[in-house]
Amino acid sequence: MLGRDLRFHPLTDEQDRADMSERMPEEYVHAFLSFYSDRTLDESLIYPTVEEVTGHPPRTFHRWAVAHANDFR
């Protein structure tokens, strides 16, 4: 879609913790890793807010990305 390759290089948990600890308090680092690594964050609830505010149903990230691909070229 973008006409170029994108690469993702994940950090290990230890690298991630060290990197975040340089910029935020340890309590936030722990909470973040707990939410995302331990999966204690549940974002599965879908709220009607977008449609209530805009009058249109929300769209998927894929639809948004296709519509805005030229913005990233």
MMTF fields as JSON, N, C-alpha, C and O atoms, coordinates in Angstrom:
{
  "mmtfVersion": "1.0.0",
  "mmtfProducer": "UNKNOWN",
  "numBonds": 291,
  "numAtoms": 292,
  "numGroups": 73,
  "numChains": 1,
  "numModels": 1,
  "chainsPerModel": [1],
  "groupsPerChain": [73],
  "chainIdList": ["A"],
  "bondAtomList": [4, 2, 8, 6, 12, 10, 16, 14, 20, 18, 24, 22, 28, 26, 32, 30, 36, 34, 40, 38, 44, 42, 48, 46, 52, 50, 56, 54, 60, 58, 64, 62, 68, 66, 72, 70, 76, 74, 80, 78, 84, 82, 88, 86, 92, 90, 96, 94, 100, 98, 104, 102, 108, 106, 112, 110, 116, 114, 120, 118, 124, 122, 128, 126, 132, 130, 136, 134, 140, 138, 144, 142, 148, 146, 152, 150, 156, 154, 160, 158, 164, 162, 168, 166, 172, 170, 176, 174, 180, 178, 184, 182, 188, 186, 192, 190, 196, 194, 200, 198, 204, 202, 208, 206, 212, 210, 216, 214, 220, 218, 224, 222, 228, 226, 232, 230, 236, 234, 240, 238, 244, 242, 248, 246, 252, 250, 256, 254, 260, 258, 264, 262, 268, 266, 272, 270, 276, 274, 280, 278, 284, 282, 288, 286],
  "bondOrderList": [1, 1, 1, 1, 1, 1, 1, 1, 1, 1, 1, 1, 1, 1, 1, 1, 1, 1, 1, 1, 1, 1, 1, 1, 1, 1, 1, 1, 1, 1, 1, 1, 1, 1, 1, 1, 1, 1, 1, 1, 1, 1, 1, 1, 1, 1, 1, 1, 1, 1, 1, 1, 1, 1, 1, 1, 1, 1, 1, 1, 1, 1, 1, 1, 1, 1, 1, 1, 1, 1, 1, 1],
  "groupList": [{"groupName": "MET", "atomNameList": ["N", "CA", "C", "O"], "elementList": ["N", "C", "C", "O"], "formalChargeList": [0, 0, 0, 0], "bondAtomList": [1, 0, 2, 1, 3, 2], "bondOrderList": [1, 1, 2], "singleLetterCode": "M", "chemCompType": "L-PEPTIDE LINKING"}, {"groupName": "LEU", "atomNameList": ["N", "CA", "C", "O"], "elementList": ["N", "C", "C", "O"], "formalChargeList": [0, 0, 0, 0], "bondAtomList": [1, 0, 2, 1, 3, 2], "bondOrderList": [1, 1, 2], "singleLetterCode": "L", "chemCompType": "L-PEPTIDE LINKING"}, {"groupName": "GLY", "atomNameList": ["N", "CA", "C", "O"], "elementList": ["N", "C", "C", "O"], "formalChargeList": [0, 0, 0, 0], "bondAtomList": [1, 0, 2, 1, 3, 2], "bondOrderList": [1, 1, 2], "singleLetterCode": "G", "chemCompType": "PEPTIDE LINKING"}, {"groupName": "ARG", "atomNameList": ["N", "CA", "C", "O"], "elementList": ["N", "C", "C", "O"], "formalChargeList": [0, 0, 0, 0], "bondAtomList": [1, 0, 2, 1, 3, 2], "bondOrderList": [1, 1, 2], "singleLetterCode": "R", "chemCompType": "L-PEPTIDE LINKING"}, {"groupName": "ASP", "atomNameList": ["N", "CA", "C", "O"], "elementList": ["N", "C", "C", "O"], "formalChargeList": [0, 0, 0, 0], "bondAtomList": [1, 0, 2, 1, 3, 2], "bondOrderList": [1, 1, 2], "singleLetterCode": "D", "chemCompType": "L-PEPTIDE LINKING"}, {"groupName": "PHE", "atomNameList": ["N", "CA", "C", "O"], "elementList": ["N", "C", "C", "O"], "formalChargeList": [0, 0, 0, 0], "bondAtomList": [1, 0, 2, 1, 3, 2], "bondOrderList": [1, 1, 2], "singleLetterCode": "F", "chemCompType": "L-PEPTIDE LINKING"}, {"groupName": "HIS", "atomNameList": ["N", "CA", "C", "O"], "elementList": ["N", "C", "C", "O"], "formalChargeList": [0, 0, 0, 0], "bondAtomList": [1, 0, 2, 1, 3, 2], "bondOrderList": [1, 1, 2], "singleLetterCode": "H", "chemCompType": "L-PEPTIDE LINKING"}, {"groupName": "PRO", "atomNameList": ["N", "CA", "C", "O"], "elementList": ["N", "C", "C", "O"], "formalChargeList": [0, 0, 0, 0], "bondAtomList": [1, 0, 2, 1, 3, 2], "bondOrderList": [1, 1, 2], "singleLetterCode": "P", "chemCompType": "L-PEPTIDE LINKING"}, {"groupName": "THR", "atomNameList": ["N", "CA", "C", "O"], "elementList": ["N", "C", "C", "O"], "formalChargeList": [0, 0, 0, 0], "bondAtomList": [1, 0, 2, 1, 3, 2], "bondOrderList": [1, 1, 2], "singleLetterCode": "T", "chemCompType": "L-PEPTIDE LINKING"}, {"groupName": "GLU", "atomNameList": ["N", "CA", "C", "O"], "elementList": ["N", "C", "C", "O"], "formalChargeList": [0, 0, 0, 0], "bondAtomList": [1, 0, 2, 1, 3, 2], "bondOrderList": [1, 1, 2], "singleLetterCode": "E", "chemCompType": "L-PEPTIDE LINKING"}, {"groupName": "GLN", "atomNameList": ["N", "CA", "C", "O"], "elementList": ["N", "C", "C", "O"], "formalChargeList": [0, 0, 0, 0], "bondAtomList": [1, 0, 2, 1, 3, 2], "bondOrderList": [1, 1, 2], "singleLetterCode": "Q", "chemCompType": "L-PEPTIDE LINKING"}, {"groupName": "ALA", "atomNameList": ["N", "CA", "C", "O"], "elementList": ["N", "C", "C", "O"], "formalChargeList": [0, 0, 0, 0], "bondAtomList": [1, 0, 2, 1, 3, 2], "bondOrderList": [1, 1, 2], "singleLetterCode": "A", "chemCompType": "L-PEPTIDE LINKING"}, {"groupName": "SER", "atomNameList": ["N", "CA", "C", "O"], "elementList": ["N", "C", "C", "O"], "formalChargeList": [0, 0, 0, 0], "bondAtomList": [1, 0, 2, 1, 3, 2], "bondOrderList": [1, 1, 2], "singleLetterCode": "S", "chemCompType": "L-PEPTIDE LINKING"}, {"groupName": "TYR", "atomNameList": ["N", "CA", "C", "O"], "elementList": ["N", "C", "C", "O"], "formalChargeList": [0, 0, 0, 0], "bondAtomList": [1, 0, 2, 1, 3, 2], "bondOrderList": [1, 1, 2], "singleLetterCode": "Y", "chemCompType": "L-PEPTIDE LINKING"}, {"groupName": "VAL", "atomNameList": ["N", "CA", "C", "O"], "elementList": ["N", "C", "C", "O"], "formalChargeList": [0, 0, 0, 0], "bondAtomList": [1, 0, 2, 1, 3, 2], "bondOrderList": [1, 1, 2], "singleLetterCode": "V", "chemCompType": "L-PEPTIDE LINKING"}, {"groupName": "ILE", "atomNameList": ["N", "CA", "C", "O"], "elementList": ["N", "C", "C", "O"], "formalChargeList": [0, 0, 0, 0], "bondAtomList": [1, 0, 2, 1, 3, 2], "bondOrderList": [1, 1, 2], "singleLetterCode": "I", "chemCompType": "L-PEPTIDE LINKING"}, {"groupName": "TRP", "atomNameList": ["N", "CA", "C", "O"], "elementList": ["N", "C", "C", "O"], "formalChargeList": [0, 0, 0, 0], "bondAtomList": [1, 0, 2, 1, 3, 2], "bondOrderList": [1, 1, 2], "singleLetterCode": "W", "chemCompType": "L-PEPTIDE LINKING"}, {"groupName": "ASN", "atomNameList": ["N", "CA", "C", "O"], "elementList": ["N", "C", "C", "O"], "formalChargeList": [0, 0, 0, 0], "bondAtomList": [1, 0, 2, 1, 3, 2], "bondOrderList": [1, 1, 2], "singleLetterCode": "N", "chemCompType": "L-PEPTIDE LINKING"}],
  "groupTypeList": [0, 1, 2, 3, 4, 1, 3, 5, 6, 7, 1, 8, 4, 9, 10, 4, 3, 11, 4, 0, 12, 9, 3, 0, 7, 9, 9, 13, 14, 6, 11, 5, 1, 12, 5, 13, 12, 4, 3, 8, 1, 4, 9, 12, 1, 15, 13, 7, 8, 14, 9, 9, 14, 8, 2, 6, 7, 7, 3, 8, 5, 6, 3, 16, 11, 14, 11, 6, 11, 17, 4, 5, 3],
  "groupIdList": [1, 2, 3, 4, 5, 6, 7, 8, 9, 10, 11, 12, 13, 14, 15, 16, 17, 18, 19, 20, 21, 22, 23, 24, 25, 26, 27, 28, 29, 30, 31, 32, 33, 34, 35, 36, 37, 38, 39, 40, 41, 42, 43, 44, 45, 46, 47, 48, 49, 50, 51, 52, 53, 54, 55, 56, 57, 58, 59, 60, 61, 62, 63, 64, 65, 66, 67, 68, 69, 70, 71, 72, 73],
  "secStructList": [7, 7, 1, 1, 7, 7, 7, 7, 7, 7, 7, 7, 2, 2, 2, 2, 2, 2, 2, 2, 2, 6, 6, 1, 7, 2, 2, 2, 2, 2, 2, 2, 2, 2, 2, 2, 2, 1, 7, 7, 7, 7, 7, 7, 7, 7, 7, 1, 2, 2, 2, 2, 2, 2, 1, 1, 7, 7, 7, 7, 2, 2, 2, 2, 2, 2, 2, 2, 4, 4, 4, 4, 7],
  "xCoordList": [0.802, 0.0, 0.847, 0.51, 1.943, 2.791, 3.836, 4.457, 4.032, 5.041, 6.45, 7.426, 6.562, 7.866, 7.689, 6.608, 8.746, 8.703, 8.792, 9.499, 8.086, 8.198, 8.744, 8.371, 9.605, 10.207, 9.886, 9.844, 9.668, 9.386, 10.441, 10.63, 11.129, 12.153, 11.753, 12.021, 11.12, 10.643, 11.795, 12.856, 11.547, 12.498, 12.171, 11.024, 13.158, 12.879, 12.191, 12.207, 11.597, 10.96, 11.972, 11.658, 13.174, 14.205, 14.603, 14.769, 14.756, 15.097, 13.971, 14.215, 12.754, 11.589, 11.507, 11.287, 11.683, 11.632, 12.743, 12.493, 13.951, 15.07, 14.816, 15.081, 14.305, 14.034, 12.971, 13.157, 11.859, 10.784, 11.204, 10.779, 12.026, 12.454, 13.283, 13.397, 13.857, 14.626, 13.725, 14.182, 12.431, 11.535, 10.329, 9.633, 10.068, 8.87, 9.101, 9.993, 8.292, 8.43, 8.204, 7.452, 8.86, 8.786, 7.347, 7.0, 6.511, 5.118, 4.397, 3.6, 4.668, 4.038, 4.577, 3.83, 5.879, 6.487, 5.854, 5.469, 5.749, 5.153, 3.702, 3.294, 2.927, 1.523, 1.413, 0.591, 2.236, 2.204, 2.503, 1.767, 3.593, 3.965, 2.932, 2.683, 2.337, 1.289, 0.088, -0.464, -0.307, -1.457, -1.214, -2.058, -0.07, 0.155, 0.868, 0.571, 1.776, 2.481, 1.689, 1.6, 1.112, 0.348, -1.113, -1.883, -1.476, -2.835, -3.904, -4.991, -3.592, -4.602, -5.477, -6.417, -5.175, -5.979, -6.951, -6.536, -8.22, -9.235, -9.862, -10.637, -9.527, -10.086, -11.135, -11.347, -11.779, -12.73, -14.091, -14.887, -14.371, -15.649, -15.687, -14.725, -16.782, -16.958, -18.031, -19.147, -17.676, -18.603, -19.182, -18.524, -20.402, -21.049, -20.626, -21.258, -19.587, -19.221, -18.954, -19.453, -18.18, -17.844, -19.102, -19.259, -19.988, -21.214, -22.106, -22.742, -22.155, -22.964, -22.444, -23.231, -21.133, -20.533, -20.532, -20.854, -20.168, -20.008, -21.223, -21.366, -22.102, -23.247, -22.905, -23.755, -21.657, -21.207, -20.571, -19.932, -20.739, -20.116, -18.589, -18.071, -17.883, -16.421, -15.973, -16.699, -14.754, -14.214, -12.997, -12.41, -12.638, -11.494, -10.206, -10.182, -9.141, -7.839, -7.447, -6.879, -7.748, -7.42, -8.095, -7.449, -9.367, -10.074, -9.466, -9.32, -9.113, -8.48, -7.13, -6.82, -6.326, -4.999, -5.094, -4.323, -6.021, -6.208, -6.59, -6.068, -7.487, -7.936, -6.841, -6.885, -5.856, -4.805, -3.412, -2.425, -3.319, -2.014, -1.183, 0.028, -1.805, -1.054, -0.44, 0.547, -0.996, -0.443, 0.928, 1.677, 1.26, 2.51, 3.52, 4.575, 3.207, 4.126, 4.994, 5.832],
  "yCoordList": [-1.203, 0.0, 1.271, 2.25, 1.247, 2.432, 2.469, 3.506, 1.362, 1.299, 1.128, 1.31, 0.781, 0.544, -0.429, -0.523, -1.144, -2.089, -1.369, -0.369, -1.87, -1.398, -2.55, -3.704, -2.249, -3.294, -3.025, -1.88, -4.098, -4.028, -4.851, -6.029, -4.232, -4.907, -4.822, -3.813, -5.865, -5.805, -5.799, -6.379, -5.129, -5.139, -6.315, -6.76, -6.811, -7.806, -7.083, -5.853, -7.828, -7.199, -6.376, -5.286, -6.897, -6.187, -4.884, -3.856, -4.923, -3.719, -2.694, -1.499, -3.169, -2.289, -1.606, -0.397, -2.384, -1.831, -0.792, 0.282, -1.1, -0.163, 1.114, 2.209, 0.987, 2.146, 3.048, 4.261, 2.458, 3.258, 3.856, 4.961, 3.151, 3.635, 4.91, 5.648, 5.172, 6.404, 7.634, 8.76, 7.415, 8.541, 8.644, 9.66, 7.622, 7.672, 6.939, 6.096, 7.267, 6.609, 5.099, 4.621, 4.374, 2.911, 2.405, 1.369, 3.136, 2.709, 2.668, 1.762, 3.641, 3.681, 2.57, 1.941, 2.341, 1.266, -0.063, -0.857, -0.298, -1.544, -1.667, -2.731, -0.595, -0.638, -0.911, -1.722, -0.24, -0.436, -1.886, -2.519, -2.398, -3.777, -4.766, -5.798, -4.46, -5.315, -5.337, -6.397, -4.166, -4.087, -4.837, -5.619, -4.603, -5.131, -6.47, -7.291, -6.712, -7.994, -9.073, -10.208, -8.71, -9.68, -9.746, -10.573, -8.865, -8.8, -8.516, -9.093, -7.636, -7.264, -6.117, -5.714, -5.591, -4.514, -5.129, -5.825, -4.881, -5.408, -4.237, -3.472, -4.104, -3.03, -3.562, -2.991, -4.64, -5.262, -4.572, -4.81, -3.726, -3.022, -2.009, -1.274, -1.976, -1.025, -0.037, -0.42, 1.231, 2.273, 2.964, 3.015, 3.502, 4.15, 5.61, 6.335, 6.047, 7.461, 8.046, 9.127, 7.36, 7.914, 8.207, 9.299, 7.243, 7.445, 8.513, 9.288, 8.556, 9.58, 10.985, 11.915, 11.138, 12.459, 12.846, 13.984, 11.894, 12.234, 11.924, 12.458, 11.062, 10.645, 9.528, 9.1, 9.05, 7.965, 6.872, 7.162, 5.624, 4.542, 4.612, 5.109, 4.12, 4.115, 3.162, 2.243, 3.4, 2.502, 1.778, 2.188, 0.715, -0.071, 0.695, 1.636, 0.273, 0.879, 0.656, 1.545, -0.524, -0.813, 0.19, 0.72, 0.455, 1.428, 2.818, 3.54, 3.194, 4.493, 4.558, 5.555, 3.499, 3.471, 3.576, 4.308, 2.859, 2.923, 4.352, 4.885, 4.954, 6.316, 7.359, 8.398, 7.105, 8.086, 7.673, 8.31, 6.623, 6.128, 7.201, 7.264, 8.04, 9.097, 10.113, 10.763, 10.259, 11.182, 10.728, 11.526, 9.467, 8.908, 8.627, 8.045, 9.027, 8.815, 10.031, 10.057],
  "zCoordList": [0.0, 0.0, 0.0, -0.666, 0.748, 0.827, -0.273, -0.507, -0.938, -1.97, -1.423, -2.151, -0.15, 0.461, 1.618, 2.2, 1.947, 3.055, 4.385, 4.512, 5.362, 6.734, 7.56, 7.346, 8.483, 9.309, 10.785, 11.236, 11.502, 12.928, 13.643, 13.339, 14.594, 15.372, 16.848, 17.502, 17.375, 18.758, 19.763, 19.533, 20.874, 21.982, 22.896, 22.952, 23.597, 24.63, 25.788, 25.847, 26.695, 27.853, 28.644, 29.12, 28.78, 29.541, 28.843, 29.499, 27.511, 26.759, 26.856, 27.023, 26.75, 26.817, 28.181, 28.265, 29.241, 30.595, 30.787, 31.334, 30.349, 30.493, 29.705, 30.2, 28.488, 27.645, 28.272, 28.358, 28.708, 29.298, 30.632, 30.97, 31.393, 32.709, 32.618, 33.597, 31.458, 31.267, 31.162, 31.356, 30.851, 30.594, 31.518, 31.504, 32.315, 33.156, 34.471, 34.576, 35.468, 36.774, 36.678, 35.828, 37.553, 37.551, 37.681, 37.116, 38.426, 38.588, 37.247, 37.002, 36.372, 35.057, 34.162, 33.413, 34.25, 33.468, 33.866, 33.007, 35.154, 35.645, 35.166, 34.7, 35.278, 34.858, 33.36, 32.935, 32.564, 31.116, 30.757, 29.999, 31.314, 31.002, 31.53, 30.906, 32.669, 33.208, 32.265, 31.972, 31.797, 30.893, 29.592, 29.155, 28.978, 27.639, 27.6, 26.732, 28.49, 28.485, 29.204, 28.735, 30.351, 31.135, 30.704, 31.191, 29.787, 29.222, 30.285, 30.249, 31.216, 32.203, 31.707, 32.392, 30.527, 29.939, 28.944, 28.017, 29.127, 28.215, 27.475, 28.049, 26.211, 25.397, 24.426, 23.356, 24.799, 23.888, 23.872, 22.964, 24.855, 24.852, 23.717, 23.498, 23.012, 21.913, 22.337, 22.687, 22.298, 22.703, 21.478, 20.438, 21.573, 20.43, 20.243, 19.475, 20.919, 20.947, 19.566, 19.253, 18.737, 17.415, 16.619, 16.072, 16.557, 15.784, 16.41, 15.697, 17.741, 18.406, 18.107, 17.932, 18.049, 17.833, 16.359, 16.015, 15.479, 14.059, 13.206, 12.106, 13.706, 12.905, 11.935, 11.155, 11.978, 11.097, 11.944, 12.956, 11.541, 12.309, 12.181, 11.182, 13.179, 13.087, 11.989, 11.608, 11.484, 10.471, 11.023, 12.024, 10.364, 10.804, 10.525, 9.732, 11.193, 10.927, 9.467, 8.834, 8.934, 7.533, 6.601, 5.697, 6.805, 5.95, 6.1, 5.114, 7.323, 7.537, 6.824, 6.171, 6.947, 6.335, 4.813, 4.193, 4.22, 2.759, 2.354, 1.374, 3.1, 2.775, 2.937, 2.279, 3.801, 4.099, 3.626, 3.994, 2.819, 2.375, 1.706, 1.916, 0.91, 0.218, 1.18, 0.836, 2.358, 3.353, 3.847, 4.41, 3.645, 4.141, 3.031, 3.281, 1.842, 0.705, 0.516, -0.385]
}
